Amino acid sequence: MNKAREIGRAAAALEAGERLAARIAARQAAVAPGPSARFFALQARQEMFHARTFAAAAALLAPGPAAANPAAAALAALGARLDRDLDARDLAASVVGLQIALEALGVAVLGELEALVAAHVPALALLHRRLALREAAHHAFGVRYVERAFARGELSVSRRAAAAGEYGALAQGVLRASGDVIDGLGAPAGRYPDAFRYALPAWFRAVGGA
């Protein structure tokens, strides 16, 4: 099996997640006040750069007609849930969904891919690492944002728990739908779900969100 080509397939799947993240972060920027709005706007631009980078990597490593993204329906379901929270101007819940749940998934996947990229496409290793660090920064911001909103009384225990449960299930759905891509990378079946859970804050895991 050509590992570089399988990494290209993974890059194509990651592109779709990054495009969703860019769209939702731009919506968050329109809802958020002050400095938070600036962060969300910056994140939206960074996520679009990530999407274009993954698209280029996919074209380089897995040339030819693009295969259908097996996680497209699961990502659409996650995006629809994020849109409903933002339509209701429930910014904190949307942060649970994007910056915490989806970004934790990105952190987990990129972390697991790091050694493979270094071994099979070393020319992309440094860029891969930089993208992974940005995803981790988006996730860390989300955790801080939600914890501060909770401390200020802007997000109740029950709403935080409900959002974690819903978004955790949706993110795991994306991971399950990506099983064929993950199998192509040769990783043990449980490694990616375990990495996802490890990336989440304790309060998220405690309510069964992952």
Secondary structure, DSSP 8 states (H G I E B T S, - for coil): --HHHHHHHHHHHHHHHHHHHHHHHHHHHHHS-HHHHHHHHHHHHHHHHHHHHHHHHHHHHS-SS----TTHHHHHHHHHHHHHHHHTT-HHHHHIIIIIIIHHHHHHHHHHHHHHHHHH-GGGHHHHHHHHHHHHHHHHHHHHHHHHHHHTTSS-HHHHHHHHHHHHHHHHHHHHHTHHHHHHTT--TTHHHHHHHHHS-HHHHHTT--
